[in-house]
Each structure stands twice: as structure tokens, then as C-alpha cells.
Amino acid sequence: MTVTPLTAHVSDRPPPAFQGRIGRDARSGHYAVPGRYRLHLSTACPSGLRIAVTHSLLGLDTACPATYLPAVPDCPEGGHSVLRPLYEASAHRYAGPAIAPVLSDDWSGRIVSTHAPDIMRDLDRRFGDERPSLYPCGAESEIEAVERMCAQGIEQAAQHAGSAGGEPLERDTALCMLLETLGALERWLEGRTYLIRDEITAADVELWVALVQLDTVHRNHLDASAVQRIADHPTLWAYARRLAAHPVFGGHLDLDGIERRHHGRCQGLEAAGAAVQILDWAAHTAR
């Protein structure tokens, strides 16, 4: 998939507190041993949902167990109290929020990484030997391009388009970027089942979660006409609907949790787009 790079944006995502990697052997420090590592995830969080889907597609319940956290963090700063000991053991006098996702090392009781893209790649490369790779050889640049499109052209653009404090011109520009990105994906997906290969890859995980967030979270702050224009991409939303019917994708979709998490942390105003649902996710979700 050839993608023209989007204009750079300052990321709205907080920088990762920890960014260790799982290596190939003992010289790397954190090396791959089945049962050594554990995931701590909330599937109401987009990063947690991406990792959870990746983890299940790779069949890693035994090799790298996952602990699932409540949808709404129980600490005022947005962290999970159950993760506080891991953070404090991993950084002296750590004062930030104990947020998920987390990949921890059960041997040391410390955190390896809180950086979702690295976690997903390490799960695939170090533990996913028995299944087709979600990062197939030669596809890395395409997957990275999709990650940028989702982060900038969908998530950030939708957030800026629905920002109550933004200038009208800035909101219109962001909406145009969002629609341009959706239009490019709509054209690309015509005649295709998956995004960049003939089977599911990490690119599909990225895009599907971005579309879930767009419909379940971001549309609540857009006007009805904007949501109708977003919905007017039938091939793209049919693709999202197909993946929702997949037992791994749909099985991790916690609609109630996403809604509670959004209302628990969102300070924006609800707009008319909240009444214009694009997909009936519950009806299409495989359970």
C-alpha cells in the first residue's frame, strides 16, 4: 500500500513511560521466555484493544498471559491503583499516573514497556512463531504508514474537528483531513478483504480500532452533517463490520466499557453527531 505521508502533528498520545524491548537472547536483558511476561490491559482503551486483539490473534494466552483491567481507571490522575506497585518498582519515586497498557516481567516484578506499537511487534516477533506473522516480511513500511494514517488522519483529525475550544477554520481543516483519509482508505479497500495482504495483518488491527474509536467516541463531538459524511464510505464501514464479526476482534469489543471510559474522562461538549450512529456494533459483533 503506497501512502503519501501526512503533515506532521504533535501527538495527542502521552509519551511512553517505559520503552524496553524483548530481544532474541539473554544478552538483550529482556529475552523471550514463555510465561515470563504479562500484559495488563484495558480493552476500553484503544491501545489496550489493539494489543488484546494482537495477543489473541497470535494465540499467546499461555506464552504471555494477559490481565484485564477495569474500563474506568480508579485513580484521579487516570491510572490504575493495581499497577502502582509495578511503576514504583520500575522507576525510583515515580510520580506519574500508573496507566495501561503495561508489559511487565514477572521475574523481576518490573515494567518492560508501556509503548503499544513496540509491545505488539515484540509479541509477534518473539512469541508468534506458530502462526502467520501480523508483521509479514516486507510489509513494515506499509504498516507504519497505516499507523500514521490512523493516528494523524483519523484519531487526531477527528479529535481536533470536534474540539469545542478550537477555531472554526482549524476544525474545518481537521474535518477535511479526516474525510480525505477515509476517502483514500475507501478507494483502496474496493475489491479487497484486508488492507495490505490477503490475510489479517497489524494494519487491519490498527485501522479497525481507529474506526471503532471514530464511531463510538469521536462522533459524539461532531455535528450530524459531519458524521453523515463520515458514514458515507460504505466499503470502509463494511470492512469494519466484517472484522467486528471475527471472533477475536468482536470478542474484545467492550462497548459499554468504551462508553464509560469516554464519559469518565471527556470534558468536551456532546454534539448532534452523538445521535447518528454509523454502525450497530453490538449487532455485528461475534460473541
VENWOJO-V264593 format. One record per residue. RES is the residue in three letters. OMEGA is omega in radians with two decimals (none if undefined). Layout:
res: {RES;RES}
omega: {OMEGA;OMEGA}
//
This chain:
res: {MET;THR;VAL;THR;PRO;LEU;THR;ALA;HIS;VAL;SER;ASP;ARG;PRO;PRO;PRO;ALA;PHE;GLN;GLY;ARG;ILE;GLY;ARG;ASP;ALA;ARG;SER;GLY;HIS;TYR;ALA;VAL;PRO;GLY;ARG;TYR;ARG;LEU;HIS;LEU;SER;THR;ALA;CYS;PRO;SER;GLY;LEU;ARG;ILE;ALA;VAL;THR;HIS;SER;LEU;LEU;GLY;LEU;ASP;THR;ALA;CYS;PRO;ALA;THR;TYR;LEU;PRO;ALA;VAL;PRO;ASP;CYS;PRO;GLU;GLY;GLY;HIS;SER;VAL;LEU;ARG;PRO;LEU;TYR;GLU;ALA;SER;ALA;HIS;ARG;TYR;ALA;GLY;PRO;ALA;ILE;ALA;PRO;VAL;LEU;SER;ASP;ASP;TRP;SER;GLY;ARG;ILE;VAL;SER;THR;HIS;ALA;PRO;ASP;ILE;MET;ARG;ASP;LEU;ASP;ARG;ARG;PHE;GLY;ASP;GLU;ARG;PRO;SER;LEU;TYR;PRO;CYS;GLY;ALA;GLU;SER;GLU;ILE;GLU;ALA;VAL;GLU;ARG;MET;CYS;ALA;GLN;GLY;ILE;GLU;GLN;ALA;ALA;GLN;HIS;ALA;GLY;SER;ALA;GLY;GLY;GLU;PRO;LEU;GLU;ARG;ASP;THR;ALA;LEU;CYS;MET;LEU;LEU;GLU;THR;LEU;GLY;ALA;LEU;GLU;ARG;TRP;LEU;GLU;GLY;ARG;THR;TYR;LEU;ILE;ARG;ASP;GLU;ILE;THR;ALA;ALA;ASP;VAL;GLU;LEU;TRP;VAL;ALA;LEU;VAL;GLN;LEU;ASP;THR;VAL;HIS;ARG;ASN;HIS;LEU;ASP;ALA;SER;ALA;VAL;GLN;ARG;ILE;ALA;ASP;HIS;PRO;THR;LEU;TRP;ALA;TYR;ALA;ARG;ARG;LEU;ALA;ALA;HIS;PRO;VAL;PHE;GLY;GLY;HIS;LEU;ASP;LEU;ASP;GLY;ILE;GLU;ARG;ARG;HIS;HIS;GLY;ARG;CYS;GLN;GLY;LEU;GLU;ALA;ALA;GLY;ALA;ALA;VAL;GLN;ILE;LEU;ASP;TRP;ALA;ALA;HIS;THR;ALA;ARG}
omega: {3.11;-3.07;3.04;-3.11;3.12;3.07;-3.07;3.05;2.96;-3.05;3.06;3.14;3.11;3.11;-3.12;3.11;-3.14;-3.08;3.04;-3.13;3.01;-3.09;-3.06;-3.01;-3.05;-3.13;-3.11;-3.10;3.06;-3.13;-2.97;3.04;3.13;3.12;-3.10;-2.99;-3.13;3.05;3.06;-2.93;2.88;-3.09;3.01;3.09;-3.09;3.10;3.11;3.12;3.11;-3.12;-3.12;3.12;3.10;-3.13;-3.12;3.09;-3.14;3.12;-3.00;-3.10;-3.14;-3.08;-3.14;-3.07;3.12;3.02;-3.09;-3.03;3.10;-3.13;-3.09;3.10;-3.06;3.09;-3.08;-3.09;3.08;3.14;3.12;-3.10;-3.12;3.13;-3.08;3.12;3.10;3.14;-3.10;3.08;-3.03;-3.13;-3.11;3.12;3.12;-3.06;-3.11;3.12;3.12;-2.99;3.02;0.14;3.12;2.90;-3.07;3.12;-3.11;-3.14;-3.08;-3.07;-3.10;-3.12;3.01;-3.05;2.95;-3.07;-3.00;-3.13;3.11;3.14;-3.13;-3.14;-3.12;3.05;-3.10;-2.99;-3.05;-3.06;-3.00;-3.01;-3.02;-3.12;3.08;-3.09;3.02;3.06;-3.03;-3.13;3.12;-3.07;-3.02;-3.11;3.10;3.14;3.10;3.10;3.10;3.09;3.11;3.12;-3.12;-3.09;-3.03;-3.00;3.12;-3.00;-3.12;-3.13;3.12;3.12;-3.14;3.13;-3.13;-3.10;-3.12;-3.09;-3.10;3.07;-3.14;-3.14;3.13;3.12;3.12;3.12;3.12;3.11;3.09;3.11;3.12;-3.11;3.09;3.12;3.13;3.12;3.11;3.12;3.10;-3.13;-3.11;-3.05;3.13;-3.13;-3.13;3.04;3.14;-2.89;-3.02;3.13;3.12;3.06;-3.12;3.02;3.10;3.10;3.12;3.09;-3.13;-3.05;-3.11;3.14;3.09;3.12;3.05;3.14;-3.13;-3.07;-3.06;-3.08;-2.94;-3.10;3.13;-3.09;3.11;3.11;-3.01;-3.12;3.11;3.14;3.10;3.09;3.07;-3.12;-3.06;3.06;-2.95;-3.13;-3.13;-3.11;3.00;3.05;3.11;-3.14;3.11;-3.14;3.09;3.13;3.07;-3.04;3.13;-3.14;-3.10;-3.12;3.13;-3.06;-3.12;-3.06;3.12;3.13;3.11;-3.14;-3.12;3.11;-3.14;-3.12;3.14;-3.07;-3.07;3.11;-3.13;-3.14;3.09;-3.11;-3.06;3.12;3.13;-3.11;-3.07;3.13;-3.12;3.10;2.95;-3.01;-3.12;-3.11;-3.06;-3.06;3.08;3.12;none}
//
